Amino acid sequence: MQCVTVQQCVELLCRLVATPSVSGSEEGTAEAIYAFLEAQGADVRRLYNNVWAVAEGFDAQKPTLLLNSHHDTVRPAGGYTFDPYLGKVVDGKILGLGSNDAGGSLVSLIALFSRFSDTATLPFNLILALTAEEETMGERGMRAMLAHFREQGIVIDMAIVGEPTAMQAAVGERGLVVLDGVATGKSGHAARNEGNNALYKAVEDITLLRDYRFDKTSAVLGDVKLSVTQISAGTQHNIVPDSCRFVVDVRTTDAYTNEQTVELLQGVVRHSTLTPRSTRVRASAIAESHPLVRAAVAAGCTTFISPTTSDRAIMQGIAALKIGVGESSRSHTADEFVKISEIENGIAVYQSLLEELAKYETLE
């Protein structure tokens, strides 16, 4: 595969930004990425709107490192002062939706892959996967890719997930479970103190949830965090409410599965039923002693816990490090951009990370 230059990265990213790719409708950007990689001589393949390639010298006896970023976007935020699909360079910045989240990381990983496209001399294999439906964690994005790898007999041992982190290394992400709580009682006339007030029941359970402490603490992510964020009850002032609904936001860790977390919290409350909206957004963490983390630190990166989620949450059982180009604070905002200098720096840091990783004889 030919070595991809920074200028080629910029041109490709401008093309991608100018091509609408809201999550679930990424056909245009998938075609553009596929055509670009094919023109550079990569062994490129496509599954749905996921584009992937295997570096030369693949050896099933070696561990495999996945380079991953996504090319889908959210819908444009309100308040843009220019066309969200502008895809042009202005004052050293590539402007438009998806430039920062996660186009800068995507093109930088393509450049990295091109520079290590023959892995015969490396102690690990390289696979590049530029995926769809990350913003919605859909069934035809990373979930489909991981299933496809298993069908192909490919074992992914490690992953670099390209998301905007200012090229610092996120060693963990909390998971998320949103619980819908319902306490039930019996309605009655407030003046006669009739009925069984569901609101009081809910308040008692909310207090129990607020004061509950989980026994286990994650070595990387710390304690499970929960907050009751919404409550609703009653139809008018003189009727005792027979139902009270509340919402619990739970930020999970790898100390418990999401299902275990739900079960524990259901055991805490006395009157309410807690129903999870989903248990799919799972916590993930990588030990700071892992060679992937140590290589990132040696390359000059600082480690931190990410407040945002990514496809890393789907990569259960894979040692994954989230690190990428741009600033997380720009994601999902109006007037999104990424700097060309950030892409240049991203490629350099990624390259240093892989060079450091290649020094380890054991990659576990």
C-alpha positions, 0 to 999 in steps of 0.5 A: 500500500502506498504511503498516505500523505497529510495532504491526501488526508486533508483532501479525503476528509474534505470529501467525507465532510461534504458527503452526508453520513448521518448514522444509518445512512453512510453509503456515500462516505463508505464508497469514498473511503473504499475507493480511496483505500483501493486506489492506494493499493490496500487489501480493502473490503466492505461489510454493509457500510463498514470498510476494512483492510488487512495489512500485508504479512498477516500471521494467525500466530501473532496477536492482532491490533485493530485500528478503528474509527467511524465515519457516521455523524449525528444530525447537524446541531442548530446554530451553524454559521456555515453549511454543515457539509462545507468540507473546506479548509479555512485558516488551517481548519477543515470545517463541517460536520464530522470533521472532528468527530471522528474524521480527523482520527479516521484519516490519521489512522488511514495514514498510520495504516499505510505506513505500517501496511507490511507487518511481516517485521512487526510482532502484531498484525494490523487491521483497519476498520472504518465503521458505521452506526457508531453514534447509534451503536447500531446492529450494522456497525461495529457489532456486525464487524466483530461478528464478521471477524469471528466468522472469518476466524480473526481474533482481535486482541487489542484495539486503538479506537480513534475518537477526539481526545486531543491525542491523550489516552482514555484507559476507561469509559463508564457504561450507561444504564437508564432506569425507569422507576415506577412506584404504585399506590392507591388514589384518594381524596387529599382532604380526607387523607385517603389512598396510598400515596405513590409519591411518598413510596417513590421518595423513600426508594429514591432516598435508598438509591441515593444512599446505596453504596456498591461493594466492589470498586473498579480499579480503573473506573472507581465507583458506580455513580447514580443520579435520580434525574426526573420525577413525575406524579399526580394529576391535580392538587387534591388527589393522592397519586396512585403512581409515581414515575422517576428516572435513574441515570446509572454510570456503570463500571467494569466491576459489575455487568450492567445486568448485575447492576440493575439486579442489585439496584432492584434489590435496594428499592422496596416499593418500585419496579426499575426497568432498564431502557437498555443494557448495551452501553457497557463500561470498558477499561484497560489496565495501565500496565498493558503494553498498549497503555505503556506504549501510549505513555512512552509516546508522550500521552497522558491517561484519563477516564473518558466521560463519553462513550464510543464503539469501545463499549461494544469491544468486550474482552478486547484491550482497547485504548481510545485516543484520537485527533481533535477535542471532545468538546467540539463534538455534536456542536455547531461549527465543528472543525478540526485543525490540519496541525492536529491531524499532523500531530495525530499521525506522529503520535500514532506512529510513535505509539505503534513503534513503542508497542513493537518493542514488547515481546509479550502483548498482554 
